[in-house]
Amino acid sequence: MPTQSTRAPATRRRLARIATEVLAPWVWVLGLPLIVAWKVTGYHLGETLLWGLIVGITGSLIPMAVIVRGAKKGKWDSHHVTDRAGRLVPFAVCIGSLAAGFVLLLAGGAPHEMIALAAAELVCLVAALAITFGLKFKISMHAMVAAGAGVMLVRVYGPWLALVFLGVGWVCWSRVELGDHTRAEVTAGTAAGVVLGGGVYLALEAILA
């Protein structure tokens, strides 16, 4: 029968696995545009779905479909692509797909907040690609995306959404607990998410307004 000491590590890993899956980058990139679009379109359902899904589909669902298919074929270790060397193609797919979505936003006259959001996500992806392969440092995309999303939500909905950063802390802990990242990698990801993701969003929102 398992003792309390053996149950505790198992429980920690289950909590870590839940955070890693529920707060994965693809989940944020799918949900965040819809949540932001709901507010910036004046709670208009049709426009929310239009602009939110353009970003969500091109930035999340299309890349994730490619990544999951590749993982099933053994091209990557998992749908999280924890191996640094295997991240080049997933990054390229994410950047190319989201760039197409960004063009659609511009061509369709999307709200400036949505354009700023997509641009911020693109900047984060390009920066992560450069850091991962230029500096050979496996920066945490879980941390980067979650932290950037947190800044954007606080800006759009107000200071009370700072509670989202409890989730950011949870997912950062999970990546270290599961051994997928070091503390330095999740710290760097969090900082990059706030500075690049959140900073680019705030700057562009102000410029385009």
Secondary structure as the mmCIF struct_conf table of DSSP 4:
data_model
#
loop_
_struct_conf.conf_type_id
_struct_conf.id
_struct_conf.beg_label_comp_id
_struct_conf.beg_label_asym_id
_struct_conf.beg_label_seq_id
_struct_conf.end_label_comp_id
_struct_conf.end_label_asym_id
_struct_conf.end_label_seq_id
HELX_RH_AL_P HELX_RH_AL_P1 GLN A 4 VAL A 22
TURN_TY1_P TURN_TY1_P1 LEU A 23 LEU A 23
HELX_RH_AL_P HELX_RH_AL_P2 PRO A 25 VAL A 40
TURN_TY1_P TURN_TY1_P2 THR A 41 GLY A 42
BEND BEND1 TYR A 43 TYR A 43
HELX_RH_AL_P HELX_RH_AL_P3 LEU A 45 GLY A 56
HELX_RH_PI_P HELX_RH_PI_P1 ILE A 57 LEU A 61
HELX_RH_AL_P HELX_RH_AL_P4 ILE A 62 LYS A 72
TURN_TY1_P TURN_TY1_P3 LYS A 73 GLY A 74
BEND BEND2 LYS A 75 SER A 78
TURN_TY1_P TURN_TY1_P4 HIS A 79 HIS A 80
BEND BEND3 ASP A 83 ASP A 83
HELX_RH_3T_P HELX_RH_3T_P1 ARG A 84 ARG A 87
HELX_RH_AL_P HELX_RH_AL_P5 LEU A 88 GLY A 108
TURN_TY1_P TURN_TY1_P5 GLY A 109 GLY A 109
HELX_RH_AL_P HELX_RH_AL_P6 HIS A 112 GLY A 134
BEND BEND4 LEU A 135 LEU A 135
HELX_RH_AL_P HELX_RH_AL_P7 MET A 141 TYR A 157
HELX_RH_3T_P HELX_RH_3T_P2 PRO A 159 LEU A 163
HELX_RH_AL_P HELX_RH_AL_P8 VAL A 164 GLU A 177
TURN_TY1_P TURN_TY1_P6 LEU A 178 GLY A 179
BEND BEND5 ASP A 180 HIS A 181
HELX_RH_AL_P HELX_RH_AL_P9 ARG A 183 ALA A 192
HELX_RH_PI_P HELX_RH_PI_P2 GLY A 193 GLY A 198
HELX_RH_AL_P HELX_RH_AL_P10 GLY A 199 LEU A 208
#
